Amino acid sequence: MNDPAADAETTLRTPRERARAQTIADIVRLGREHLAIHGAASLSLRAVARDLGVVSSAVYRYVANRDELLTLLLVDAYSELCDAVDAAVNALPERDFDGRFKALGRAVRTWALREPARYGLLFGSPVPGYRAPAGQTTTPGTRVIYSLVGILDSAYRAGKITTAVRTAVVPSVLAADLEAIRAGLGLAVPNEVVANGTLVWTSLFGTVSFEVFGQYGADTFRARDELFEHHLTVLAGIAGLGA
């Protein structure tokens, strides 16, 4: 069956626009390959142009420089990661808050282990001399954390966040930051849950990063899947989602 939206998009685009979009897609695809082989710091637009079969002056009509290529790769990686997270979370019932949180965590880990170079571009060491433009990267770069926040806020509104974990006193100076976050996102969760959610967020990506970047060492943990599931269970408890 034809996709009306896709057909409309195709109809609205001129042949020149379609050719340009395809060339940029090819540049991003080759950029992914170079990123996996050479790393972000050694990414070269000239090398991408060579593999594309055009002179470097031609590729600059589509991508101005290395930084613009890095931005395209960032947006591409963030979008693919977030699409994977959304698909995993939305496959479960809306009120299965614990299940949706764990699905989010598993989706992040699965994508990261499959795409270590692209995960490294997003969450590894900064590329020397490159500063990601907020206008292009903030929206895709915050989709996962917004998904996590949405799960916690929905669980709280449904009365499913346990209060026993909310024991640490939030310092007054920190409370101002937390209240600004709550107001900006329209959250019902109290400051303590936002603070715990921040710990859950950083811990989730920390444990994924340790595995992707080999920080555990080669032989410390052989049962990696079980270790991650244990971490997820603990983090769900910190978030107040545990039984």
N, C-alpha and C positions, 0 to 999 in steps of 0.2 A: 504494500500500500504506500502511495506517495505521501510524503510529509508536507502538508501545506505551508508550514513555516519555512521549511528548507526551500520549497519551490518559490515562495515569495522572495526570499533572500536572493536566490539565484536570478530571478527575474529582474530585481532591482539593481543588481550588479552588472556593470558593463564588462565586456571581455577583458579590458585592461585592468579593471579592479579585481577580477577573478584571478588573472595572471599574477598580479602583484601579491594577492593574498597567498597564492600557492607558493610563490618564491619565498615569501617570509616564512611560511610553514616549513619549507625545505631548509632554510637557514637555521631555524630553531631545531629541527631534527638533527642536522649535522652538528649544531652547537651542543646538543645533548651528548652525541657520540664523542666529541672532542673533550667535553667536560669529564666524561667517564674515564678517558684515557690519560689526559694531561692535567686535569684539575682546573679549578676556576682561575687561579693566579696565572696560569700559562695559556689561558684561552686567547686565541688569535683569530681575528676576523679575516685576515689575509689567508690563513690556513683553511678556514671555512669556505672562503671564496674559491680557493684552489680545488677543494673537493666538490664544490658545486659546479665546477667547470667554467667559471667566469673569471675575468680579471678583477682585481681588487677594486678598481675604480667603479666597476659595474655594481658590485655588491653594496657599495656605500650609498647607492641611490635608494636602497631599501632599509639598511641599518647603518646609522651614521658612524658608529665607532664601537669599540669593545664594550664600553659601559652600557650602551643601548642594547647590545646583544645579551649582556648579563641581566639586564632588566627584563628582557623578553623571556629569558630562561627562568628567572625567579617567578614571574607571573605564571608561566607555563607549569612549573613544578608546584607552586602553591595551589593552583587551580586543580591539578590532577590529584594531589593529596586530599584536598578538601572535597572533591567529588567522590573519592573513595570513602571518606569518612561519612559524608551525607548518605551515601547508598547503604552503608553498614548500619548506621543509626536508624534510618527510616525504614529498614526492613523489619524492625521490631515494633510492637505496640507502643503507642504514645505514653502509656502509663507504666511501662516497664522501665523505670528510670535507672535502676541498677544495671539491667541488661543493656540499655542504650549507652550508658557510660562505658561499660566494658567493651561493647562493640566499637565505640569510638577509639578506645585505647588500642584494641587489636588491629583496627584498620590503620592507625598511625604506624604501628610497629611493622605490619606486613608491607606497607608501601615503603617504609624506610629501608627494610632489609632487601627489598627488591631493587630499590633505587638509591644505593648508598651515596653516590656522587651528587645526586640532586638533593638528597636530604642534607648532605654536607654543605651544599651551597646555601640552603635555607637556614640551617641551625649550627653550622660549623664555624670555623675561624673566618673572620671578615676578610674579604679580598682587598689586598693593599691598594689604596688609591681609589677605591670604588665606594660610593655612597648611594644606596638605593633611594630612588625618588619616591617620597611618601605618597604623592598623588597617584602613582601607578601601582604601588605594592601594598599599601595599607589595607585596602579592602580585601584582596585575596589572602593577604597574610594574616588576617584576624578571623577568618571564617571558622577555623577549628576551635579557637578559644571561645568564640561566640556560640558555637554549637554546644560546647561544654557548659558555658554559663546558662544557656537555655535549658539544658537538662536539669541543672541544679535549681534554677528558679522555678521551673515547672513542678519539680518534685516538692519544693517548699510550699508552693501555692496549693498543691494537692494534699498537704499535710503528711508527706512521706519522708521528710528530712527529720531524722532523729535528733533530739536536742541534747542527748547525753554527751555528744562530742564537743559541744560548744562551751568548753570550760575555760579556755585561756582568755584572760582579760585583754581587750584590744586597747593599746595606748591611745590617749586622746589625740596625739599628733597624727597617728596612723588613721584614726577614725575619720578625720577630715578627708583623706585620700579615698578611703573606702566609700564614704557617703557620696563623694563626687562620682565615683564609678557607678554606684547604685542609681543615682539620679540621671546620669548620662545614658544608661541602658534601660532605665525604667524597671529596675529590679525590685521584687518584693523581699528577697532574702535579706536577713540582717547582716550587719558588718562582720560578725563572727564567721558566718558561712562564706562570705566573699573572701575573707582572709584565708580560711581553710581551702577554699576553691583555688586560690592562688598557689598554695602549697601543692595541691593536687596537680595543677597544670604544670608547674615547673618540675615536679617529681616524675610525672609521666614522661615528659620529654627528656628528662635527665636519664631515666632508666633506658629509654630507647637509644639515646645518644651513646651511653656506655656500651651498649651491645653493638651498635653500628660502627663505632670508632675503635672497637677492640679494647676498651678500657678495663674489662674484667680480667684480661689475660686469656691465653689460649685454653688452659686446663682448669681454671677455677670453678666454673660451672658447666657441667655437661648437660644438665636438664634445663636448658634455656627457656623452653616453652613453659615449664612448670614454675620456674622462677618468675617469669613475667606475669603469669596468672596469679601467683601469690601477691606480687606487687599490686596488681589491679584490685584484688580483694581488700588489701590493706588501705589503698587509696580510696576505694569506695566507702570504707568505714570512716576515714578521715572526713570525707565529704558529707557524711551523714546518710549515705544510701544503703549501708549494710543492714542486714537483718537485725 
